[in-house]
Amino acid sequence: MPIIPGIFHNTILNSALVAWFCAQFLKLIINLCLIRKFDIHLMVSSGGFPSSHSAIVSALSLGIGRYYGWDSPMFAAAAVFSMIVLYDAAGVRRAAGKQAEVLNQLVERLYHGPDLTQERLKELIGHTPLEVFGGVMVGIVVGLLV
């Protein structure tokens, strides 16, 4: 089977990509409802509710488990991969975001004025546990529906 048509018929891959899209789209809708602002950049941004990283790996693991079996080595690898991503999203990346916030505040306090050439560090790169949980729920729902 040629590569391109084969990719479009890969249900597990499609499920994961749909979960990512749904999570990103939900960020847009939630932002629109809460802040009353339409920000299309949220479709490609990291951070926020729900976590698209969590959604994509949850849908991927669920799809692999359903297709290959819950006792398969493929599911075991996907589950471990998902745990690493979930831990990273709520742990390491969240800590890096908090550090960026503190560094931005320090730079602002130390260097007042328009001649500041330092670009602000991106602060919203990680997720709270609730955002990760929301992403997992999106991934599970999409994984069950696709």
N, C-alpha and C positions, 0 to 999 in steps of 0.2 A: 504494500500500500504506500503510495507517495506520502511524503512528510506532511505537506500542508493540509490535504483533506483528512489525513489521519488525526491531526491535532484537533480539527473541528469536531471529530466524532469521539474524542476522548471525554467521556462523561465525568470522570474524576477531575480532570483538569478544568473542564467547563464549570463544574460545581464549585471548585475553589475560586475561580475567577469571578463567578457570579456572586459568591459570598463577599469577596473583596469589593466589588462594585456596589453591592447593597450596603455594606458598612460605610463606604465613602459617601454614598448618596444619602444615607441616614444622617451623617454629620452635617451635610448641607441642609437637610430638612430641619433638623434639630436647631441648628444655628438660625435658620429663618424664623422658626417659631419663637425661640427665646430672645433673640437680639433684634429680630425684624430686619435682618440684613442678608441679602443674597450674595454669597461669596463663592464664586465658582472655583476659586483656588483650593477650597476645602476638598475638592474631588481628588487632588493629588497631594494633600498635605499629610504629615504624620501627626500623631497625638490626637487627643479628643475622644469623644464617645460616639460610637463604639470603636474599639480597636480593630482596624482592618487586618493587621498582622494576625491577631487572634482569630478573626473570622476565617481567613484564608487557610491557616494551618488546621483549624478545627474541621472545616469542610473537607480538606484533603485527607486527614486521618480517618474521618468518618467514611468517606468514599472508599478508601483503601480497605478499611475493615469490613465494610459491607461486600466489596467485590472479591477480595482475596481471602477473607475469613479473619476472625478476631484473633486466631492463634497463629497467623502467618508471620513469617519474618518481615514481610513488607509492612504490615501494620505495626509491628514492634518498632521498626525504624521510623515510621511516620509519627508514632506516638512519642518517641524520644525526641525527635526533631521538634514536634509541637511543644513539648514541655520546655525545651531550651528557648524557643521563641517566646512563649508565655512568660517565662522567668525573666528573660532579657527585656521584654516590653515593660513589665511592672517593676523590675529591679534595677538593672544596670542602666538602661536608657532613661528611666525616671530619675535616677541619681545624677546622671549627666545633665539632665534638664535643670535640676535644682542647682547644680554647680554653675551652670551657665547663667542662671538668674542671679546668683550671688556675685559672680564675676561682673555681670552687666551693672549691678548696683555699685560695686566698688569702682569701676571705671567712671561711672557718672559722678560719683562723689569726689573722686580724685581730680578729674579733668573736667572743669566747667568751661563752657564756651563753645563757639561754633567751629573752632579749628580742630576739633576731635575727629581724627581720621579712622579711629577704630570702629569697625562694623560691629553692631550688636550680635551677640551669639544667640542662636536659636534656642529658646527655652522650652518650647512644647515639643519634646521629642519622645517622651515616655508616656506611660499610662498609669492611672490609678488602678487598683484592683477591680473597682466597679467597671471601668472602661474595658478592661481585659475580659471580665465576666460577660459584659454586653457583647463583645466581639465573639466570644465562644458561643453564646446563644444564637447570634446571627449565623455563624458557621454551621451549627447543628441544624437549625431550621432549614437553611438553604440546602445543606447536605441531605436532609431527609426528603426534601421536595424535588430535587433534581435527579 
